[in-house]
Amino acid sequence: MGKPADTSAPPWARKVWFDTENLYLEMPVVGQAPITMKFSFTEDGLSKALKTIRHVAEVSAAYAPRNGKTVLDHPIVKRPKERYKSTLEDRAKAVDVLRKAGVLK
């Protein structure tokens, strides 16, 4: 006899929980920590969360294992970083603000 499973959910399952104000959706990401999304605890928020789950399920269906074998390798989701190019003037303003706040001397 084997040991009982910790959960009946498969490893790719989405987790949803809520508190009095928000609904939370945890999405697994291949090769990275899971993403947790927050929606308002309303009909509209629930609708958005369900649409997100549905969209991800449709997009990732091609990568789901079939008969114990993965058909396609799942690409690691990479979030593009938006880079802000600061100027010397921006930096001087930031230093001035930090000095006024007492963070820098």
PDB file as gemmi writes it, atoms N, CA and C in Angstrom:
CRYST1    1.000    1.000    1.000  90.00  90.00  90.00 P 1                      
ATOM      1  N   MET A   1       0.833  -1.187   0.000  1.00  0.00           N  
ATOM      2  CA  MET A   1       0.000   0.000   0.000  1.00  0.00           C  
ATOM      3  C   MET A   1       0.877   1.249   0.000  1.00  0.00           C  
ATOM      4  N   GLY A   2       0.480   2.224  -0.804  1.00  0.00           N  
ATOM      5  CA  GLY A   2       1.204   3.487  -0.846  1.00  0.00           C  
ATOM      6  C   GLY A   2       0.650   4.448   0.191  1.00  0.00           C  
ATOM      7  N   LYS A   3       1.337   5.549   0.328  1.00  0.00           N  
ATOM      8  CA  LYS A   3       0.856   6.550   1.287  1.00  0.00           C  
ATOM      9  C   LYS A   3      -0.207   7.415   0.617  1.00  0.00           C  
ATOM     10  N   PRO A   4      -1.163   7.921   1.387  1.00  0.00           N  
ATOM     11  CA  PRO A   4      -2.209   8.765   0.794  1.00  0.00           C  
ATOM     12  C   PRO A   4      -1.640  10.066   0.251  1.00  0.00           C  
ATOM     13  N   ALA A   5      -2.251  10.575  -0.792  1.00  0.00           N  
ATOM     14  CA  ALA A   5      -1.803  11.828  -1.405  1.00  0.00           C  
ATOM     15  C   ALA A   5      -2.153  13.005  -0.505  1.00  0.00           C  
ATOM     16  N   ASP A   6      -1.328  14.064  -0.583  1.00  0.00           N  
ATOM     17  CA  ASP A   6      -1.596  15.277   0.187  1.00  0.00           C  
ATOM     18  C   ASP A   6      -2.828  16.005  -0.345  1.00  0.00           C  
ATOM     19  N   THR A   7      -3.062  15.890  -1.640  1.00  0.00           N  
ATOM     20  CA  THR A   7      -4.189  16.554  -2.277  1.00  0.00           C  
ATOM     21  C   THR A   7      -4.670  15.713  -3.450  1.00  0.00           C  
ATOM     22  N   SER A   8      -5.909  15.883  -3.822  1.00  0.00           N  
ATOM     23  CA  SER A   8      -6.421  15.166  -4.980  1.00  0.00           C  
ATOM     24  C   SER A   8      -6.231  15.982  -6.258  1.00  0.00           C  
ATOM     25  N   ALA A   9      -5.781  17.215  -6.112  1.00  0.00           N  
ATOM     26  CA  ALA A   9      -5.576  18.091  -7.268  1.00  0.00           C  
ATOM     27  C   ALA A   9      -4.295  17.718  -8.006  1.00  0.00           C  
ATOM     28  N   PRO A  10      -4.312  17.768  -9.338  1.00  0.00           N  
ATOM     29  CA  PRO A  10      -3.086  17.515 -10.102  1.00  0.00           C  
ATOM     30  C   PRO A  10      -2.106  18.667  -9.927  1.00  0.00           C  
ATOM     31  N   PRO A  11      -0.822  18.459 -10.238  1.00  0.00           N  
ATOM     32  CA  PRO A  11       0.182  19.511 -10.016  1.00  0.00           C  
ATOM     33  C   PRO A  11      -0.050  20.773 -10.836  1.00  0.00           C  
ATOM     34  N   TRP A  12      -0.796  20.690 -11.941  1.00  0.00           N  
ATOM     35  CA  TRP A  12      -1.036  21.865 -12.774  1.00  0.00           C  
ATOM     36  C   TRP A  12      -2.313  22.604 -12.384  1.00  0.00           C  
ATOM     37  N   ALA A  13      -2.971  22.183 -11.318  1.00  0.00           N  
ATOM     38  CA  ALA A  13      -4.239  22.789 -10.913  1.00  0.00           C  
ATOM     39  C   ALA A  13      -4.054  24.238 -10.476  1.00  0.00           C  
ATOM     40  N   ARG A  14      -5.083  25.032 -10.722  1.00  0.00           N  
ATOM     41  CA  ARG A  14      -5.104  26.422 -10.274  1.00  0.00           C  
ATOM     42  C   ARG A  14      -5.755  26.458  -8.899  1.00  0.00           C  
ATOM     43  N   LYS A  15      -5.208  27.254  -8.008  1.00  0.00           N  
ATOM     44  CA  LYS A  15      -5.770  27.376  -6.665  1.00  0.00           C  
ATOM     45  C   LYS A  15      -6.487  28.713  -6.545  1.00  0.00           C  
ATOM     46  N   VAL A  16      -7.663  28.688  -5.945  1.00  0.00           N  
ATOM     47  CA  VAL A  16      -8.450  29.895  -5.755  1.00  0.00           C  
ATOM     48  C   VAL A  16      -8.858  29.972  -4.289  1.00  0.00           C  
ATOM     49  N   TRP A  17      -8.718  31.153  -3.684  1.00  0.00           N  
ATOM     50  CA  TRP A  17      -9.201  31.377  -2.324  1.00  0.00           C  
ATOM     51  C   TRP A  17      -9.659  32.824  -2.221  1.00  0.00           C  
ATOM     52  N   PHE A  18     -10.321  33.147  -1.143  1.00  0.00           N  
ATOM     53  CA  PHE A  18     -10.847  34.495  -1.006  1.00  0.00           C  
ATOM     54  C   PHE A  18     -10.875  34.925   0.447  1.00  0.00           C  
ATOM     55  N   ASP A  19     -10.965  36.246   0.630  1.00  0.00           N  
ATOM     56  CA  ASP A  19     -11.222  36.821   1.941  1.00  0.00           C  
ATOM     57  C   ASP A  19     -12.449  37.719   1.781  1.00  0.00           C  
ATOM     58  N   THR A  20     -12.689  38.611   2.686  1.00  0.00           N  
ATOM     59  CA  THR A  20     -13.903  39.424   2.617  1.00  0.00           C  
ATOM     60  C   THR A  20     -13.891  40.458   1.487  1.00  0.00           C  
ATOM     61  N   GLU A  21     -12.719  40.789   0.955  1.00  0.00           N  
ATOM     62  CA  GLU A  21     -12.638  41.831  -0.067  1.00  0.00           C  
ATOM     63  C   GLU A  21     -12.126  41.358  -1.423  1.00  0.00           C  
ATOM     64  N   ASN A  22     -11.310  40.309  -1.450  1.00  0.00           N  
ATOM     65  CA  ASN A  22     -10.659  39.915  -2.696  1.00  0.00           C  
ATOM     66  C   ASN A  22     -10.746  38.421  -2.942  1.00  0.00           C  
ATOM     67  N   LEU A  23     -10.579  38.079  -4.198  1.00  0.00           N  
ATOM     68  CA  LEU A  23     -10.503  36.702  -4.659  1.00  0.00           C  
ATOM     69  C   LEU A  23      -9.088  36.528  -5.208  1.00  0.00           C  
ATOM     70  N   TYR A  24      -8.403  35.466  -4.823  1.00  0.00           N  
ATOM     71  CA  TYR A  24      -7.017  35.243  -5.229  1.00  0.00           C  
ATOM     72  C   TYR A  24      -6.932  34.011  -6.112  1.00  0.00           C  
ATOM     73  N   LEU A  25      -6.095  34.083  -7.135  1.00  0.00           N  
ATOM     74  CA  LEU A  25      -5.916  32.991  -8.080  1.00  0.00           C  
ATOM     75  C   LEU A  25      -4.429  32.718  -8.204  1.00  0.00           C  
ATOM     76  N   GLU A  26      -4.012  31.507  -7.862  1.00  0.00           N  
ATOM     77  CA  GLU A  26      -2.602  31.128  -7.987  1.00  0.00           C  
ATOM     78  C   GLU A  26      -2.437  30.279  -9.226  1.00  0.00           C  
ATOM     79  N   MET A  27      -1.531  30.722 -10.102  1.00  0.00           N  
ATOM     80  CA  MET A  27      -1.277  30.029 -11.363  1.00  0.00           C  
ATOM     81  C   MET A  27       0.144  29.479 -11.349  1.00  0.00           C  
ATOM     82  N   PRO A  28       0.314  28.168 -11.577  1.00  0.00           N  
ATOM     83  CA  PRO A  28       1.660  27.614 -11.643  1.00  0.00           C  
ATOM     84  C   PRO A  28       2.371  28.087 -12.912  1.00  0.00           C  
ATOM     85  N   VAL A  29       3.676  28.271 -12.812  1.00  0.00           N  
ATOM     86  CA  VAL A  29       4.496  28.686 -13.947  1.00  0.00           C  
ATOM     87  C   VAL A  29       5.663  27.721 -14.045  1.00  0.00           C  
ATOM     88  N   VAL A  30       5.911  27.210 -15.240  1.00  0.00           N  
ATOM     89  CA  VAL A  30       6.990  26.252 -15.438  1.00  0.00           C  
ATOM     90  C   VAL A  30       8.335  26.915 -15.168  1.00  0.00           C  
ATOM     91  N   GLY A  31       9.118  26.342 -14.260  1.00  0.00           N  
ATOM     92  CA  GLY A  31      10.462  26.824 -14.003  1.00  0.00           C  
ATOM     93  C   GLY A  31      10.547  28.068 -13.135  1.00  0.00           C  
ATOM     94  N   GLN A  32       9.427  28.552 -12.635  1.00  0.00           N  
ATOM     95  CA  GLN A  32       9.441  29.754 -11.805  1.00  0.00           C  
ATOM     96  C   GLN A  32       8.431  29.595 -10.676  1.00  0.00           C  
ATOM     97  N   ALA A  33       8.447  30.542  -9.768  1.00  0.00           N  
ATOM     98  CA  ALA A  33       7.467  30.542  -8.684  1.00  0.00           C  
ATOM     99  C   ALA A  33       6.081  30.818  -9.261  1.00  0.00           C  
ATOM    100  N   PRO A  34       5.031  30.326  -8.611  1.00  0.00           N  
ATOM    101  CA  PRO A  34       3.687  30.589  -9.128  1.00  0.00           C  
ATOM    102  C   PRO A  34       3.323  32.071  -9.066  1.00  0.00           C  
ATOM    103  N   ILE A  35       2.397  32.457  -9.913  1.00  0.00           N  
ATOM    104  CA  ILE A  35       1.895  33.827  -9.960  1.00  0.00           C  
ATOM    105  C   ILE A  35       0.594  33.869  -9.168  1.00  0.00           C  
ATOM    106  N   THR A  36       0.430  34.845  -8.303  1.00  0.00           N  
ATOM    107  CA  THR A  36      -0.827  35.026  -7.590  1.00  0.00           C  
ATOM    108  C   THR A  36      -1.472  36.310  -8.083  1.00  0.00           C  
ATOM    109  N   MET A  37      -2.705  36.173  -8.557  1.00  0.00           N  
ATOM    110  CA  MET A  37      -3.444  37.317  -9.082  1.00  0.00           C  
ATOM    111  C   MET A  37      -4.570  37.658  -8.105  1.00  0.00           C  
ATOM    112  N   LYS A  38      -4.905  38.944  -8.001  1.00  0.00           N  
ATOM    113  CA  LYS A  38      -5.942  39.386  -7.075  1.00  0.00           C  
ATOM    114  C   LYS A  38      -7.085  40.014  -7.869  1.00  0.00           C  
ATOM    115  N   PHE A  39      -8.311  39.595  -7.567  1.00  0.00           N  
ATOM    116  CA  PHE A  39      -9.509  40.129  -8.195  1.00  0.00           C  
ATOM    117  C   PHE A  39     -10.451  40.613  -7.090  1.00  0.00           C  
ATOM    118  N   SER A  40     -11.299  41.568  -7.412  1.00  0.00           N  
ATOM    119  CA  SER A  40     -12.267  42.035  -6.413  1.00  0.00           C  
ATOM    120  C   SER A  40     -13.286  40.923  -6.153  1.00  0.00           C  
ATOM    121  N   PHE A  41     -13.770  40.844  -4.933  1.00  0.00           N  
ATOM    122  CA  PHE A  41     -14.701  39.795  -4.530  1.00  0.00           C  
ATOM    123  C   PHE A  41     -16.124  40.217  -4.899  1.00  0.00           C  
ATOM    124  N   THR A  42     -16.344  40.309  -6.221  1.00  0.00           N  
ATOM    125  CA  THR A  42     -17.637  40.681  -6.787  1.00  0.00           C  
ATOM    126  C   THR A  42     -17.933  39.730  -7.935  1.00  0.00           C  
ATOM    127  N   GLU A  43     -19.113  39.870  -8.525  1.00  0.00           N  
ATOM    128  CA  GLU A  43     -19.445  39.038  -9.687  1.00  0.00           C  
ATOM    129  C   GLU A  43     -18.476  39.326 -10.834  1.00  0.00           C  
ATOM    130  N   ASP A  44     -18.135  40.600 -11.005  1.00  0.00           N  
ATOM    131  CA  ASP A  44     -17.208  40.977 -12.073  1.00  0.00           C  
ATOM    132  C   ASP A  44     -15.817  40.384 -11.825  1.00  0.00           C  
ATOM    133  N   GLY A  45     -15.343  40.427 -10.574  1.00  0.00           N  
ATOM    134  CA  GLY A  45     -14.040  39.858 -10.248  1.00  0.00           C  
ATOM    135  C   GLY A  45     -14.016  38.354 -10.458  1.00  0.00           C  
ATOM    136  N   LEU A  46     -15.101  37.676 -10.044  1.00  0.00           N  
ATOM    137  CA  LEU A  46     -15.188  36.231 -10.251  1.00  0.00           C  
ATOM    138  C   LEU A  46     -15.205  35.896 -11.731  1.00  0.00           C  
ATOM    139  N   SER A  47     -15.928  36.691 -12.505  1.00  0.00           N  
ATOM    140  CA  SER A  47     -15.983  36.486 -13.954  1.00  0.00           C  
ATOM    141  C   SER A  47     -14.600  36.644 -14.581  1.00  0.00           C  
ATOM    142  N   LYS A  48     -13.861  37.667 -14.164  1.00  0.00           N  
ATOM    143  CA  LYS A  48     -12.507  37.882 -14.695  1.00  0.00           C  
ATOM    144  C   LYS A  48     -11.581  36.727 -14.317  1.00  0.00           C  
ATOM    145  N   ALA A  49     -11.680  36.239 -13.074  1.00  0.00           N  
ATOM    146  CA  ALA A  49     -10.841  35.122 -12.643  1.00  0.00           C  
ATOM    147  C   ALA A  49     -11.153  33.869 -13.454  1.00  0.00           C  
ATOM    148  N   LEU A  50     -12.433  33.589 -13.676  1.00  0.00           N  
ATOM    149  CA  LEU A  50     -12.807  32.410 -14.457  1.00  0.00           C  
ATOM    150  C   LEU A  50     -12.360  32.532 -15.911  1.00  0.00           C  
ATOM    151  N   LYS A  51     -12.463  33.736 -16.475  1.00  0.00           N  
ATOM    152  CA  LYS A  51     -11.988  33.941 -17.852  1.00  0.00           C  
ATOM    153  C   LYS A  51     -10.483  33.734 -17.941  1.00  0.00           C  
ATOM    154  N   THR A  52      -9.757  34.165 -16.918  1.00  0.00           N  
ATOM    155  CA  THR A  52      -8.306  33.972 -16.893  1.00  0.00           C  
ATOM    156  C   THR A  52      -7.963  32.484 -16.850  1.00  0.00           C  
ATOM    157  N   ILE A  53      -8.655  31.746 -15.971  1.00  0.00           N  
ATOM    158  CA  ILE A  53      -8.418  30.306 -15.869  1.00  0.00           C  
ATOM    159  C   ILE A  53      -8.715  29.632 -17.207  1.00  0.00           C  
ATOM    160  N   ARG A  54      -9.833  30.002 -17.816  1.00  0.00           N  
ATOM    161  CA  ARG A  54     -10.233  29.405 -19.092  1.00  0.00           C  
ATOM    162  C   ARG A  54      -9.209  29.701 -20.184  1.00  0.00           C  
ATOM    163  N   HIS A  55      -8.759  30.949 -20.263  1.00  0.00           N  
ATOM    164  CA  HIS A  55      -7.785  31.335 -21.287  1.00  0.00           C  
ATOM    165  C   HIS A  55      -6.476  30.552 -21.117  1.00  0.00           C  
ATOM    166  N   VAL A  56      -5.992  30.477 -19.896  1.00  0.00           N  
ATOM    167  CA  VAL A  56      -4.737  29.764 -19.645  1.00  0.00           C  
ATOM    168  C   VAL A  56      -4.904  28.282 -19.965  1.00  0.00           C  
ATOM    169  N   ALA A  57      -6.045  27.711 -19.628  1.00  0.00           N  
ATOM    170  CA  ALA A  57      -6.285  26.297 -19.930  1.00  0.00           C  
ATOM    171  C   ALA A  57      -6.289  26.049 -21.436  1.00  0.00           C  
ATOM    172  N   GLU A  58      -6.905  26.957 -22.188  1.00  0.00           N  
ATOM    173  CA  GLU A  58      -6.943  26.809 -23.646  1.00  0.00           C  
ATOM    174  C   GLU A  58      -5.561  26.964 -24.265  1.00  0.00           C  
ATOM    175  N   VAL A  59      -4.796  27.931 -23.779  1.00  0.00           N  
ATOM    176  CA  VAL A  59      -3.464  28.180 -24.337  1.00  0.00           C  
ATOM    177  C   VAL A  59      -2.499  27.041 -23.992  1.00  0.00           C  
ATOM    178  N   SER A  60      -2.599  26.537 -22.756  1.00  0.00           N  
ATOM    179  CA  SER A  60      -1.638  25.516 -22.322  1.00  0.00           C  
ATOM    180  C   SER A  60      -2.078  24.089 -22.644  1.00  0.00           C  
ATOM    181  N   ALA A  61      -3.243  23.912 -23.271  1.00  0.00           N  
ATOM    182  CA  ALA A  61      -3.732  22.561 -23.567  1.00  0.00           C  
ATOM    183  C   ALA A  61      -2.759  21.792 -24.466  1.00  0.00           C  
ATOM    184  N   ALA A  62      -2.104  22.499 -25.368  1.00  0.00           N  
ATOM    185  CA  ALA A  62      -1.167  21.826 -26.277  1.00  0.00           C  
ATOM    186  C   ALA A  62       0.044  21.269 -25.545  1.00  0.00           C  
ATOM    187  N   TYR A  63       0.334  21.780 -24.351  1.00  0.00           N  
ATOM    188  CA  TYR A  63       1.508  21.347 -23.612  1.00  0.00           C  
ATOM    189  C   TYR A  63       1.186  20.307 -22.545  1.00  0.00           C  
ATOM    190  N   ALA A  64      -0.095  19.989 -22.382  1.00  0.00           N  
ATOM    191  CA  ALA A  64      -0.501  19.028 -21.352  1.00  0.00           C  
ATOM    192  C   ALA A  64      -0.041  17.630 -21.726  1.00  0.00           C  
ATOM    193  N   PRO A  65       0.402  16.823 -20.750  1.00  0.00           N  
ATOM    194  CA  PRO A  65       0.832  15.471 -21.055  1.00  0.00           C  
ATOM    195  C   PRO A  65      -0.331  14.610 -21.540  1.00  0.00           C  
ATOM    196  N   ARG A  66      -0.063  13.787 -22.523  1.00  0.00           N  
ATOM    197  CA  ARG A  66      -1.067  12.867 -23.044  1.00  0.00           C  
ATOM    198  C   ARG A  66      -0.509  11.451 -22.925  1.00  0.00           C  
ATOM    199  N   ASN A  67      -1.237  10.588 -22.289  1.00  0.00           N  
ATOM    200  CA  ASN A  67      -0.800   9.203 -22.088  1.00  0.00           C  
ATOM    201  C   ASN A  67       0.563   9.135 -21.411  1.00  0.00           C  
ATOM    202  N   GLY A  68       0.797  10.039 -20.485  1.00  0.00           N  
ATOM    203  CA  GLY A  68       2.036  10.027 -19.719  1.00  0.00           C  
ATOM    204  C   GLY A  68       3.215  10.667 -20.414  1.00  0.00           C  
ATOM    205  N   LYS A  69       3.035  11.170 -21.642  1.00  0.00           N  
ATOM    206  CA  LYS A  69       4.138  11.801 -22.372  1.00  0.00           C  
ATOM    207  C   LYS A  69       3.771  13.234 -22.724  1.00  0.00           C  
ATOM    208  N   THR A  70       4.729  14.121 -22.578  1.00  0.00           N  
ATOM    209  CA  THR A  70       4.509  15.516 -22.948  1.00  0.00           C  
ATOM    210  C   THR A  70       4.712  15.657 -24.441  1.00  0.00           C  
ATOM    211  N   VAL A  71       3.705  16.200 -25.108  1.00  0.00           N  
ATOM    212  CA  VAL A  71       3.758  16.348 -26.556  1.00  0.00           C  
ATOM    213  C   VAL A  71       4.707  17.480 -26.952  1.00  0.00           C  
ATOM    214  N   LEU A  72       4.542  18.630 -26.328  1.00  0.00           N  
ATOM    215  CA  LEU A  72       5.385  19.789 -26.618  1.00  0.00           C  
ATOM    216  C   LEU A  72       6.061  20.257 -25.339  1.00  0.00           C  
ATOM    217  N   ASP A  73       7.265  20.761 -25.440  1.00  0.00           N  
ATOM    218  CA  ASP A  73       7.919  21.349 -24.288  1.00  0.00           C  
ATOM    219  C   ASP A  73       7.272  22.699 -24.007  1.00  0.00           C  
ATOM    220  N   HIS A  74       6.952  22.920 -22.757  1.00  0.00           N  
ATOM    221  CA  HIS A  74       6.309  24.172 -22.371  1.00  0.00           C  
ATOM    222  C   HIS A  74       7.363  25.256 -22.245  1.00  0.00           C  
ATOM    223  N   PRO A  75       7.193  26.374 -22.951  1.00  0.00           N  
ATOM    224  CA  PRO A  75       8.173  27.464 -22.814  1.00  0.00           C  
ATOM    225  C   PRO A  75       8.024  28.109 -21.447  1.00  0.00           C  
ATOM    226  N   ILE A  76       9.117  28.520 -20.891  1.00  0.00           N  
ATOM    227  CA  ILE A  76       9.068  29.211 -19.603  1.00  0.00           C  
ATOM    228  C   ILE A  76       8.502  30.605 -19.844  1.00  0.00           C  
ATOM    229  N   VAL A  77       7.542  30.954 -19.050  1.00  0.00           N  
ATOM    230  CA  VAL A  77       6.921  32.267 -19.189  1.00  0.00           C  
ATOM    231  C   VAL A  77       7.908  33.309 -18.694  1.00  0.00           C  
ATOM    232  N   LYS A  78       8.224  34.243 -19.542  1.00  0.00           N  
ATOM    233  CA  LYS A  78       9.132  35.321 -19.158  1.00  0.00           C  
ATOM    234  C   LYS A  78       8.378  36.630 -19.273  1.00  0.00           C  
ATOM    235  N   ARG A  79       8.427  37.382 -18.208  1.00  0.00           N  
ATOM    236  CA  ARG A  79       7.758  38.670 -18.203  1.00  0.00           C  
ATOM    237  C   ARG A  79       8.741  39.735 -18.671  1.00  0.00           C  
ATOM    238  N   PRO A  80       8.372  40.474 -19.705  1.00  0.00           N  
ATOM    239  CA  PRO A  80       9.289  41.527 -20.157  1.00  0.00           C  
ATOM    240  C   PRO A  80       9.387  42.619 -19.103  1.00  0.00           C  
ATOM    241  N   LYS A  81      10.599  43.059 -18.862  1.00  0.00           N  
ATOM    242  CA  LYS A  81      10.815  44.124 -17.893  1.00  0.00           C  
ATOM    243  C   LYS A  81      10.738  45.457 -18.619  1.00  0.00           C  
ATOM    244  N   GLU A  82       9.892  46.304 -18.079  1.00  0.00           N  
ATOM    245  CA  GLU A  82       9.815  47.640 -18.644  1.00  0.00           C  
ATOM    246  C   GLU A  82      10.937  48.454 -18.024  1.00  0.00           C  
ATOM    247  N   ARG A  83      11.790  48.937 -18.851  1.00  0.00           N  
ATOM    248  CA  ARG A  83      12.942  49.692 -18.372  1.00  0.00           C  
ATOM    249  C   ARG A  83      12.660  51.181 -18.473  1.00  0.00           C  
ATOM    250  N   TYR A  84      12.934  51.861 -17.389  1.00  0.00           N  
ATOM    251  CA  TYR A  84      12.805  53.312 -17.374  1.00  0.00           C  
ATOM    252  C   TYR A  84      14.205  53.886 -17.493  1.00  0.00           C  
ATOM    253  N   LYS A  85      14.402  54.666 -18.504  1.00  0.00           N  
ATOM    254  CA  LYS A  85      15.705  55.307 -18.699  1.00  0.00           C  
ATOM    255  C   LYS A  85      15.711  56.630 -17.943  1.00  0.00           C  
ATOM    256  N   SER A  86      16.441  56.656 -16.858  1.00  0.00           N  
ATOM    257  CA  SER A  86      16.500  57.888 -16.077  1.00  0.00           C  
ATOM    258  C   SER A  86      17.604  58.788 -16.617  1.00  0.00           C  
ATOM    259  N   THR A  87      17.364  60.075 -16.499  1.00  0.00           N  
ATOM    260  CA  THR A  87      18.354  61.055 -16.932  1.00  0.00           C  
ATOM    261  C   THR A  87      19.127  61.532 -15.715  1.00  0.00           C  
ATOM    262  N   LEU A  88      20.192  62.258 -15.953  1.00  0.00           N  
ATOM    263  CA  LEU A  88      20.960  62.825 -14.850  1.00  0.00           C  
ATOM    264  C   LEU A  88      20.096  63.797 -14.041  1.00  0.00           C  
ATOM    265  N   GLU A  89      19.188  64.488 -14.717  1.00  0.00           N  
ATOM    266  CA  GLU A  89      18.293  65.415 -14.022  1.00  0.00           C  
ATOM    267  C   GLU A  89      17.351  64.636 -13.089  1.00  0.00           C  
ATOM    268  N   ASP A  90      16.829  63.499 -13.553  1.00  0.00           N  
ATOM    269  CA  ASP A  90      15.959  62.672 -12.717  1.00  0.00           C  
ATOM    270  C   ASP A  90      16.702  62.183 -11.483  1.00  0.00           C  
ATOM    271  N   ARG A  91      17.932  61.761 -11.692  1.00  0.00           N  
ATOM    272  CA  ARG A  91      18.739  61.263 -10.572  1.00  0.00           C  
ATOM    273  C   ARG A  91      19.032  62.367  -9.565  1.00  0.00           C  
ATOM    274  N   ALA A  92      19.328  63.565 -10.063  1.00  0.00           N  
ATOM    275  CA  ALA A  92      19.607  64.696  -9.170  1.00  0.00           C  
ATOM    276  C   ALA A  92      18.369  65.039  -8.341  1.00  0.00           C  
ATOM    277  N   LYS A  93      17.183  64.987  -8.962  1.00  0.00           N  
ATOM    278  CA  LYS A  93      15.941  65.247  -8.231  1.00  0.00           C  
ATOM    279  C   LYS A  93      15.715  64.183  -7.160  1.00  0.00           C  
ATOM    280  N   ALA A  94      15.985  62.939  -7.497  1.00  0.00           N  
ATOM    281  CA  ALA A  94      15.802  61.844  -6.530  1.00  0.00           C  
ATOM    282  C   ALA A  94      16.747  62.005  -5.347  1.00  0.00           C  
ATOM    283  N   VAL A  95      17.997  62.354  -5.613  1.00  0.00           N  
ATOM    284  CA  VAL A  95      18.969  62.566  -4.538  1.00  0.00           C  
ATOM    285  C   VAL A  95      18.526  63.726  -3.661  1.00  0.00           C  
ATOM    286  N   ASP A  96      18.016  64.790  -4.281  1.00  0.00           N  
ATOM    287  CA  ASP A  96      17.534  65.946  -3.527  1.00  0.00           C  
ATOM    288  C   ASP A  96      16.367  65.560  -2.615  1.00  0.00           C  
ATOM    289  N   VAL A  97      15.437  64.790  -3.125  1.00  0.00           N  
ATOM    290  CA  VAL A  97      14.292  64.344  -2.319  1.00  0.00           C  
ATOM    291  C   VAL A  97      14.765  63.472  -1.161  1.00  0.00           C  
ATOM    292  N   LEU A  98      15.694  62.566  -1.420  1.00  0.00           N  
ATOM    293  CA  LEU A  98      16.209  61.692  -0.367  1.00  0.00           C  
ATOM    294  C   LEU A  98      16.979  62.476   0.692  1.00  0.00           C  
ATOM    295  N   ARG A  99      17.684  63.509   0.277  1.00  0.00           N  
ATOM    296  CA  ARG A  99      18.398  64.351   1.258  1.00  0.00           C  
ATOM    297  C   ARG A  99      17.400  65.107   2.132  1.00  0.00           C  
ATOM    298  N   LYS A 100      16.354  65.647   1.537  1.00  0.00           N  
ATOM    299  CA  LYS A 100      15.340  66.374   2.297  1.00  0.00           C  
ATOM    300  C   LYS A 100      14.620  65.441   3.273  1.00  0.00           C  
ATOM    301  N   ALA A 101      14.458  64.190   2.876  1.00  0.00           N  
ATOM    302  CA  ALA A 101      13.797  63.208   3.750  1.00  0.00           C  
ATOM    303  C   ALA A 101      14.727  62.687   4.828  1.00  0.00           C  
ATOM    304  N   GLY A 102      16.015  63.004   4.747  1.00  0.00           N  
ATOM    305  CA  GLY A 102      16.973  62.574   5.757  1.00  0.00           C  
ATOM    306  C   GLY A 102      17.540  61.202   5.507  1.00  0.00           C  
ATOM    307  N   VAL A 103      17.276  60.640   4.345  1.00  0.00           N  
ATOM    308  CA  VAL A 103      17.812  59.317   4.015  1.00  0.00           C  
ATOM    309  C   VAL A 103      19.276  59.428   3.623  1.00  0.00           C  
ATOM    310  N   LEU A 104      19.609  60.452   2.883  1.00  0.00           N  
ATOM    311  CA  LEU A 104      20.997  60.722   2.458  1.00  0.00           C  
ATOM    312  C   LEU A 104      21.490  61.975   3.159  1.00  0.00           C  
ATOM    313  N   LYS A 105      22.794  62.038   3.339  1.00  0.00           N  
ATOM    314  CA  LYS A 105      23.384  63.237   3.944  1.00  0.00           C  
ATOM    315  C   LYS A 105      24.159  64.016   2.926  1.00  0.00           C  
TER     316      LYS A 105                                                      
END                                                                             
